[in-house]
Amino acid sequence: MSTIRFDEKVVVVTGAGGGLGRAYALEFAKRGANVVVNDLAAADQVVEEIESLGGKAVANSDSVENGASIIKTAMDTFGRVDVVINNAGILRDVSFAKMSDEDWSTVHSVHVDGAYKVTKAVWPHMVEQGFGRIIFTTSAAGIYGNFGQANYSAAKSSLLGLGKTLALEGQRRNILSNIIAPVAGSKMTETILPKNVLERLSPELVVPLVVKLCAEESTENGSVFEVGAGWFSKLRYQRSQGLVLNPENGISAEDVANNWDTVCDFTGASNPGSVVDTFNDVSKHIGIDMLAALK
């Protein structure tokens, strides 16, 4: 495969003042991209780094909640946007019993509303040019849940749904969206992980996956990846064959309880990839084509 380049492409990276965001910005610039470095505090320093390497970049210090201004910076400076990496995030870790409304809303404002606002602002430009690559950042907490992170887990789960839906809506316009769950040292994790662990979790080890997914020749779309420390893994859902009971005979909670092992038996499991798979499975059991009935 030839070297992946982004010459004449414009890449917007949110939360790019350090950690993963900085690593993304530097690598895309090295590969020829014009980069919009968004960060509340340290955007100028990263721009200086890029320019010292001979690259082109512009700083933006808006909150991701003001995503339209971030995209305006890109359009005013470079005239287009080809790639958006929704990377900005914060933590407000606390057990659910002690969580305040502010703990909840602040995390959602940055992770969910921020990713929405930035992506919403860039969407018409990508539609018009017939090209776009978007990365959403979830986490293992968003996929599996994690004690003390109900706010963060819920926000990161939201990005799974957003990313997968936009993958469907954007595909015919060559706008591809994917979701990554990185394990990497960052401003958010440096206070909770020991130094020797952080050293093994260099942000630079996540970057190759994101570069690959954002390449013009990439066709990957709507996928979820866990990545970190040189490990790259694609996730998928599994569905058990399940339990089928006849409604005509009446179905009780006891019927389900008595056959619980069948409900949870993954022997011969399938790998659903869309709501179509759900409709098809239910259609098979009720003897009615639900998709045809919806037309």
Summary of the structure (lengths in Angstrom):
residues: 295
radius of gyration: 21.5
end to end distance: 43.2
largest distance: 74.8
contacts: 950
relative contact order: 0.10
helix: 49%
strand: 15%
